[in-house]
Amino acid sequence: MFYLNGKKIVPVNLTLFTLLTLVHLLIQDGFFGISGGIYIHTDAFFPENTQRLANELFIRYGLSYSTTKVPRKGDEKRIFYIFTQN
């Protein structure tokens, strides 16, 4: 479900995405920034998949975020930072 032709994807239907899923994502690909936010490295995803995931985190959990291009990887984006303070 999370792979298409050997490439990681974020499925269009994210009904299975839960807080536990977010915890697994953070454990595998995240870390706390020095100013209190959380970085999630989603370099392996297509840019539209990263945006879909970021939007889902905002809609479901109210997490504000920014995305950035990955250096030396063309158009690939990562969820650069999730702001944990409003």
MOFEN-V376767 format. One record per pair of residues at least 24 apart in sequence whose ideal C-beta (glycine too) atoms are under 6 Angstrom apart, sorted by the first residue. I is the first residue (numbers start at 1). J is the second residue. If there is no record, write none. Layout:
i=I j=J
i=I j=J
//
This chain:
i=8 j=44
i=8 j=45
i=9 j=49
i=10 j=49
i=10 j=52
i=10 j=53
i=14 j=56
i=36 j=84
i=36 j=85
i=37 j=81
i=37 j=82
i=37 j=83
i=37 j=84
i=38 j=82
i=39 j=81
i=40 j=79
i=41 j=78
i=42 j=78
i=42 j=79
i=43 j=70
i=43 j=76
i=43 j=78
i=47 j=75
i=47 j=77
i=50 j=77
i=50 j=79
i=54 j=79
//
